[in-house]
């Protein structure tokens, strides 16, 4: 076992997989000499050369378009969106091309492509460096959308994504890059894309989360120990495919469910989880399914005070948990 931060887990896993499989190439803005704005690919250019570590112009549609062509041609590209917000110009390529090639070819060929997207608020990035984009992409059949939140999950799921035969949106929460550390098993281990993970066992209520909110929910669950309230915390960690089995098993176990996500609450990924529970586990519920998400404003404010107001935090999540527990 080795202790790593989230960003170190991304770096190390990419490095190991690029050494293992020469078909991997990396395309993105400043990924070469600078090593990326978060230094994820630091040292890659020296080891793998400009034929595999490719700095590209500020054109996300071109990054993804070239990556799709490279994947169709036998390579296994990694396309880095410098920030998830910047993926909007590439939306047509991702949704209309990458997601549909296997379907339109009747299964004859796929696009083994990983699109890495640093996402989320908490770093004072303001309107264009803080967005939560997961619901846009999780809506699309043909894409896998995963949101690992710990070094172990990042390592195992990134390996699986890099070895997958179809496109994967790999979301990395920026605020956890260096703030979250944990043990990572040594060796070539993988975690399948799809299964959720119960990060904390509980009996009184269940909270579902991913990204930074997973860590906030774990902290909030610890606060409720003082109330003798036992909170189960389910790390969804994969939005498409979505692990209905684990989600419903926990809902039936506790009978009370809260979904927490920092994206705008309306039409967020939590709405799909809430609908699943309401449709499939209604008779096992002891309270309405609750959601707690970001407010209905167009973007995350830049200044610290308003950014903190926008984002759920452990204390406010704990308040929602207590409200649900009292129902």
Kinemage of the C-alpha trace (Angstrom):
@kinemage 1
@onewidth
@group {chain A} dominant
@subgroup {mainchain}
@vectorlist {calphas} color= white
{ca unk a 1} P 0.000 0.000 0.000
{ca unk a 2} L 1.095 3.550 -0.764
{ca unk a 3} L -0.417 6.807 0.480
{ca unk a 4} L -1.260 9.204 -2.319
{ca unk a 5} L -3.287 12.323 -2.946
{ca unk a 6} L -6.025 12.269 -5.552
{ca unk a 7} L -3.914 14.161 -8.084
{ca unk a 8} L -0.941 11.872 -7.484
{ca unk a 9} L -3.203 8.876 -8.089
{ca unk a 10} L -4.225 10.305 -11.468
{ca unk a 11} L -0.610 11.025 -12.404
{ca unk a 12} L 0.745 7.657 -11.330
{ca unk a 13} L -2.023 5.628 -12.968
{ca unk a 14} L -1.670 7.450 -16.278
{ca unk a 15} L 2.102 7.013 -16.143
{ca unk a 16} L 1.849 3.277 -15.483
{ca unk a 17} L -0.739 2.729 -18.206
{ca unk a 18} L 1.202 4.781 -20.752
{ca unk a 19} L 4.247 2.639 -20.024
{ca unk a 20} L 2.182 -0.532 -20.302
{ca unk a 21} L 0.391 0.275 -23.562
{ca unk a 22} L 2.161 2.309 -26.262
{ca unk a 23} L -1.184 2.977 -27.968
{ca unk a 24} L -2.057 5.585 -25.335
{ca unk a 25} L -1.636 9.206 -26.385
{ca unk a 26} L -2.492 12.372 -24.451
{ca unk a 27} L -4.023 15.431 -26.103
{ca unk a 28} L -4.771 18.698 -24.351
{ca unk a 29} L -3.866 22.284 -23.636
{ca unk a 30} L -0.497 22.699 -21.853
{ca unk a 31} L -0.216 18.961 -21.179
{ca unk a 32} L 3.327 18.781 -22.581
{ca unk a 33} L 6.106 21.063 -21.363
{ca unk a 34} L 3.995 22.489 -18.537
{ca unk a 35} L 2.586 19.126 -17.476
{ca unk a 36} L -0.977 20.442 -17.370
{ca unk a 37} L -2.352 23.225 -15.198
{ca unk a 38} L -2.625 20.767 -12.289
{ca unk a 39} L 0.718 19.074 -13.154
{ca unk a 40} L -1.004 15.753 -13.820
{ca unk a 41} L 1.208 15.001 -16.832
{ca unk a 42} L 4.423 16.455 -15.403
{ca unk a 43} L 7.397 14.605 -16.886
{ca unk a 44} L 5.351 12.807 -19.527
{ca unk a 45} L 6.778 14.755 -22.447
{ca unk a 46} L 10.350 13.878 -21.463
{ca unk a 47} L 9.537 10.167 -21.199
{ca unk a 48} L 7.095 9.626 -24.051
{ca unk a 49} L 7.948 12.407 -26.492
{ca unk a 50} L 5.814 14.793 -28.558
{ca unk a 51} L 4.375 11.965 -30.633
{ca unk a 52} L 2.386 10.754 -27.635
{ca unk a 53} L 2.088 13.877 -25.445
{ca unk a 54} L 0.495 16.422 -27.733
{ca unk a 55} L -0.083 20.075 -26.896
{ca unk a 56} L -2.977 21.406 -28.936
{ca unk a 57} L -4.504 24.858 -29.572
{ca unk a 58} L -7.368 26.231 -27.511
{ca unk a 59} L -10.021 24.254 -29.373
{ca unk a 60} L -11.775 21.573 -27.361
{ca unk a 61} L -13.838 20.400 -30.316
{ca unk a 62} L -10.564 19.690 -32.123
{ca unk a 63} L -9.074 17.886 -29.102
{ca unk a 64} L -12.012 15.477 -28.915
{ca unk a 65} L -12.461 15.237 -32.689
{ca unk a 66} L -8.836 14.263 -33.239
{ca unk a 67} L -9.026 11.848 -30.298
{ca unk a 68} L -12.089 10.133 -31.801
{ca unk a 69} L -10.285 9.710 -35.105
{ca unk a 70} L -7.189 8.387 -33.359
{ca unk a 71} L -9.289 5.895 -31.403
{ca unk a 72} L -11.041 4.709 -34.547
{ca unk a 73} L -7.594 4.285 -36.092
{ca unk a 74} L -6.333 1.930 -33.398
{ca unk a 75} L -4.896 4.216 -30.723
{ca unk a 76} L -6.240 4.675 -27.197
{ca unk a 77} L -6.307 8.436 -26.611
{ca unk a 78} L -6.735 10.400 -23.419
{ca unk a 79} L -8.280 13.811 -24.120
{ca unk a 80} L -7.848 16.332 -21.320
{ca unk a 81} L -10.331 19.148 -20.931
{ca unk a 82} L -8.299 21.669 -18.959
{ca unk a 83} L -11.472 22.400 -16.971
{ca unk a 84} L -14.775 20.567 -17.344
{ca unk a 85} L -16.419 23.905 -18.144
{ca unk a 86} L -14.397 24.052 -21.365
{ca unk a 87} L -15.952 20.839 -22.681
{ca unk a 88} L -18.982 22.757 -23.994
{ca unk a 89} L -17.354 23.438 -27.412
{ca unk a 90} L -16.667 19.687 -27.675
{ca unk a 91} L -20.216 18.679 -26.750
{ca unk a 92} L -21.196 17.881 -30.328
{ca unk a 93} L -18.156 15.657 -30.844
{ca unk a 94} L -18.707 13.847 -27.531
{ca unk a 95} L -22.468 13.366 -27.785
{ca unk a 96} L -23.118 13.085 -31.529
{ca unk a 97} L -19.956 11.195 -32.479
{ca unk a 98} L -18.089 9.414 -29.666
{ca unk a 99} L -21.213 8.212 -27.852
{ca unk a 100} L -22.916 6.879 -30.991
{ca unk a 101} L -20.210 5.245 -33.079
{ca unk a 102} L -20.699 1.754 -31.655
{ca unk a 103} L -24.474 2.036 -32.116
{ca unk a 104} L -24.363 3.410 -35.632
{ca unk a 105} L -21.822 0.770 -36.697
{ca unk a 106} L -24.028 -2.008 -35.300
{ca unk a 107} L -21.265 -2.914 -32.864
{ca unk a 108} L -18.585 -3.200 -35.526
{ca unk a 109} L -16.277 -0.689 -33.871
{ca unk a 110} L -16.037 1.529 -30.824
{ca unk a 111} L -14.107 4.503 -29.545
{ca unk a 112} L -11.683 3.545 -26.753
{ca unk a 113} L -11.350 7.092 -25.503
{ca unk a 114} L -11.018 8.605 -22.022
{ca unk a 115} L -12.008 12.260 -21.652
{ca unk a 116} L -10.620 13.617 -18.386
{ca unk a 117} L -12.467 16.580 -16.911
{ca unk a 118} L -11.363 18.402 -13.737
{ca unk a 119} L -14.673 19.668 -12.375
{ca unk a 120} L -16.401 21.311 -9.436
{ca unk a 121} L -16.122 24.366 -7.223
{ca unk a 122} L -14.247 25.127 -4.028
{ca unk a 123} L -11.105 26.627 -5.558
{ca unk a 124} L -12.484 30.162 -6.160
{ca unk a 125} L -12.533 29.609 -9.899
{ca unk a 126} L -15.693 31.556 -10.575
{ca unk a 127} L -18.090 31.113 -13.452
{ca unk a 128} L -15.877 29.338 -15.975
{ca unk a 129} L -13.719 27.090 -13.785
{ca unk a 130} L -16.192 25.649 -11.272
{ca unk a 131} L -19.051 23.979 -13.107
{ca unk a 132} L -20.609 20.593 -12.466
{ca unk a 133} L -21.237 19.006 -15.871
{ca unk a 134} L -22.006 15.418 -14.912
{ca unk a 135} L -25.751 15.536 -15.596
{ca unk a 136} L -25.208 16.689 -19.197
{ca unk a 137} L -23.128 13.654 -20.057
{ca unk a 138} L -24.826 11.069 -17.827
{ca unk a 139} L -27.983 11.677 -19.867
{ca unk a 140} L -26.363 10.158 -22.978
{ca unk a 141} L -26.449 6.407 -23.728
{ca unk a 142} L -23.136 5.313 -25.195
{ca unk a 143} L -21.049 7.215 -22.670
{ca unk a 144} L -19.764 5.978 -19.355
{ca unk a 145} L -19.584 8.735 -16.733
{ca unk a 146} L -17.602 8.068 -13.557
{ca unk a 147} L -16.831 10.264 -10.555
{ca unk a 148} L -14.291 8.603 -8.225
{ca unk a 149} L -13.412 10.576 -5.104
{ca unk a 150} L -10.573 8.754 -3.326
{ca unk a 151} L -7.048 7.817 -4.441
{ca unk a 152} L -7.927 4.125 -4.392
{ca unk a 153} L -11.054 4.569 -6.497
{ca unk a 154} L -9.307 6.934 -8.894
{ca unk a 155} L -6.510 4.441 -9.453
{ca unk a 156} L -8.723 1.397 -9.975
{ca unk a 157} L -11.379 3.141 -12.042
{ca unk a 158} L -8.927 5.085 -14.215
{ca unk a 159} L -7.210 1.813 -15.109
{ca unk a 160} L -10.569 0.354 -16.058
{ca unk a 161} L -11.460 3.452 -18.079
{ca unk a 162} L -8.166 3.353 -19.981
{ca unk a 163} L -8.754 -0.293 -20.864
{ca unk a 164} L -12.424 0.135 -21.817
{ca unk a 165} L -13.467 -0.228 -25.446
{ca unk a 166} L -15.947 2.661 -25.334
{ca unk a 167} L -15.793 6.362 -24.398
{ca unk a 168} L -15.518 7.257 -20.723
{ca unk a 169} L -16.022 10.686 -19.171
{ca unk a 170} L -13.655 10.661 -16.185
{ca unk a 171} L -14.491 13.440 -13.740
{ca unk a 172} L -11.882 14.548 -11.197
{ca unk a 173} L -12.975 17.021 -8.512
{ca unk a 174} L -10.396 19.793 -8.392
{ca unk a 175} L -10.973 20.680 -4.738
{ca unk a 176} L -10.022 17.127 -3.725
{ca unk a 177} L -6.850 16.932 -5.858
{ca unk a 178} L -4.455 17.700 -3.009
{ca unk a 179} L -6.846 17.885 -0.048
{ca unk a 180} L -7.797 14.194 -0.109
{ca unk a 181} L -5.220 11.487 0.583
{ca unk a 182} L -5.544 7.763 1.098
{ca unk a 183} L -4.028 4.328 0.729
{ca unk a 184} L -3.730 2.773 -2.715
{ca unk a 185} L -2.966 -0.942 -3.170
{ca unk a 186} L 0.234 -1.725 -4.969
{ca unk a 187} L 0.125 -3.690 -8.200
{ca unk a 188} L -2.169 -3.828 -11.193
{ca unk a 189} L -5.626 -3.690 -9.616
{ca unk a 190} L -8.801 -2.389 -11.233
{ca unk a 191} L -12.254 -1.326 -10.053
{ca unk a 192} L -15.127 -1.938 -12.497
{ca unk a 193} L -16.999 1.032 -13.897
{ca unk a 194} L -20.520 0.877 -12.513
{ca unk a 195} L -20.659 -0.470 -8.955
{ca unk a 196} L -21.285 2.003 -6.160
{ca unk a 197} L -19.483 1.629 -2.835
{ca unk a 198} L -20.850 1.886 0.694
{ca unk a 199} L -18.214 4.038 2.348
{ca unk a 200} L -19.903 4.017 5.758
{ca unk a 201} L -22.416 1.552 7.190
{ca unk a 202} L -25.514 2.889 8.932
{ca unk a 203} L -29.050 1.981 9.925
{ca unk a 204} L -31.145 5.145 10.366
{ca unk a 205} L -30.821 6.898 7.017
{ca unk a 206} L -28.836 6.782 3.778
{ca unk a 207} L -27.040 9.630 2.077
{ca unk a 208} L -25.878 9.252 -1.538
{ca unk a 209} L -23.057 11.437 -2.838
{ca unk a 210} L -20.016 11.667 -5.099
{ca unk a 211} L -17.091 14.018 -5.645
{ca unk a 212} L -16.313 16.557 -2.945
{ca unk a 213} L -19.786 16.042 -1.492
{ca unk a 214} L -18.894 12.463 -0.578
{ca unk a 215} L -16.241 13.739 1.821
{ca unk a 216} L -18.604 16.404 3.190
{ca unk a 217} L -21.267 13.737 3.758
{ca unk a 218} L -18.836 11.495 5.613
{ca unk a 219} L -17.943 14.442 7.830
{ca unk a 220} L -21.634 15.233 8.380
{ca unk a 221} L -22.375 11.602 9.233
{ca unk a 222} L -19.676 11.759 11.907
{ca unk a 223} L -21.388 14.856 13.362
{ca unk a 224} L -24.649 12.913 13.692
{ca unk a 225} L -22.974 10.311 15.881
{ca unk a 226} L -23.479 12.793 18.736
{ca unk a 227} L -27.235 12.502 18.113
{ca unk a 228} L -27.004 8.692 18.174
{ca unk a 229} L -28.095 8.762 14.529
{ca unk a 230} L -26.512 6.119 12.309
{ca unk a 231} L -25.943 7.334 8.751
{ca unk a 232} L -25.050 5.081 5.839
{ca unk a 233} L -22.991 6.846 3.145
{ca unk a 234} L -23.119 5.449 -0.390
{ca unk a 235} L -20.466 6.660 -2.822
{ca unk a 236} L -22.313 6.535 -6.132
{ca unk a 237} L -18.979 7.021 -8.016
{ca unk a 238} L -20.502 5.934 -11.340
{ca unk a 239} L -23.425 7.848 -12.834
{ca unk a 240} L -23.616 5.870 -16.065
{ca unk a 241} L -23.868 2.979 -15.604
{ca unk a 242} L -25.753 3.602 -12.366
{ca unk a 243} L -25.681 0.890 -9.703
{ca unk a 244} L -29.392 0.508 -9.012
{ca unk a 245} L -28.820 -2.596 -6.888
{ca unk a 246} L -26.631 -0.933 -4.267
{ca unk a 247} L -28.714 2.243 -4.254
{ca unk a 248} L -31.970 0.366 -3.689
{ca unk a 249} L -30.531 -2.070 -1.152
{ca unk a 250} L -29.453 0.799 1.074
{ca unk a 251} L -32.788 2.601 0.613
{ca unk a 252} L -34.653 -0.522 1.709
{ca unk a 253} L -32.275 -0.999 4.630
{ca unk a 254} L -32.713 2.448 6.204
{ca unk a 255} L -36.017 3.672 4.731
{ca unk a 256} L -34.830 7.293 4.592
{ca unk a 257} L -32.775 8.716 1.717
{ca unk a 258} L -30.942 11.970 1.040
{ca unk a 259} L -29.005 12.699 -2.168
{ca unk a 260} L -26.342 15.427 -1.977
{ca unk a 261} L -24.645 17.032 -4.974
{ca unk a 262} L -23.138 20.463 -5.616
{ca unk a 263} L -24.648 20.858 -9.080
{ca unk a 264} L -27.850 22.896 -9.403
{ca unk a 265} L -30.479 20.867 -7.599
{ca unk a 266} L -33.057 20.960 -10.409
{ca unk a 267} L -32.438 18.341 -13.140
{ca unk a 268} L -29.216 17.224 -11.445
{ca unk a 269} L -27.960 13.647 -11.272
{ca unk a 270} L -29.588 13.365 -7.861
{ca unk a 271} L -33.007 13.665 -9.472
{ca unk a 272} L -32.436 10.395 -11.344
{ca unk a 273} L -31.348 8.651 -8.141
{ca unk a 274} L -34.393 10.026 -6.330
{ca unk a 275} L -36.709 8.846 -9.111
{ca unk a 276} L -35.164 5.378 -9.054
{ca unk a 277} L -35.729 5.067 -5.304
{ca unk a 278} L -39.283 6.430 -5.513
{ca unk a 279} L -40.215 4.054 -8.321
{ca unk a 280} L -38.537 0.882 -7.067
{ca unk a 281} L -38.460 1.154 -3.258
{ca unk a 282} L -41.521 3.260 -2.429
{ca unk a 283} L -43.097 0.729 -0.094
{ca unk a 284} L -39.866 0.456 1.904
{ca unk a 285} L -39.577 4.199 2.564
{ca unk a 286} L -40.372 5.883 5.883
{ca unk a 287} L -39.986 9.438 4.548
{ca unk a 288} L -39.995 11.318 1.245
{ca unk a 289} L -36.762 11.112 -0.710
{ca unk a 290} L -34.817 14.338 -0.142
{ca unk a 291} L -32.263 16.136 -2.306
{ca unk a 292} L -29.778 18.813 -1.327
{ca unk a 293} L -27.929 20.583 -4.118
{ca unk a 294} L -26.736 23.924 -5.385
{ca unk a 295} L -29.114 26.882 -5.715
{ca unk a 296} L -30.796 27.974 -8.918
{ca unk a 297} L -28.252 30.512 -10.104
{ca unk a 298} L -26.331 30.244 -13.390
{ca unk a 299} L -22.854 29.663 -11.960
{ca unk a 300} L -20.693 29.457 -8.866
{ca unk a 301} L -19.636 32.889 -7.555
{ca unk a 302} L -15.918 33.625 -7.386
{ca unk a 303} L -15.569 35.318 -4.006
{ca unk a 304} L -15.119 33.050 -1.007
{ca unk a 305} L -18.246 34.058 0.920
{ca unk a 306} L -20.667 33.533 -1.961
{ca unk a 307} L -18.915 30.363 -3.130
{ca unk a 308} L -19.334 28.921 0.360
{ca unk a 309} L -22.991 29.946 0.298
{ca unk a 310} L -23.451 28.175 -3.046
{ca unk a 311} L -21.922 24.859 -2.005
{ca unk a 312} L -23.315 22.382 0.522
{ca unk a 313} L -20.988 21.949 3.503
{ca unk a 314} L -20.839 19.353 6.313
{ca unk a 315} L -22.788 21.484 8.803
{ca unk a 316} L -25.674 22.213 6.427
{ca unk a 317} L -25.689 18.616 5.207
{ca unk a 318} L -25.886 17.502 8.836
{ca unk a 319} L -28.893 19.802 9.293
{ca unk a 320} L -30.622 18.123 6.336
{ca unk a 321} L -29.767 14.712 7.780
{ca unk a 322} L -31.305 15.647 11.133
{ca unk a 323} L -34.432 16.937 9.381
{ca unk a 324} L -34.780 13.629 7.544
{ca unk a 325} L -34.042 11.564 10.664
{ca unk a 326} L -36.830 13.374 12.572
{ca unk a 327} L -39.464 12.713 9.891
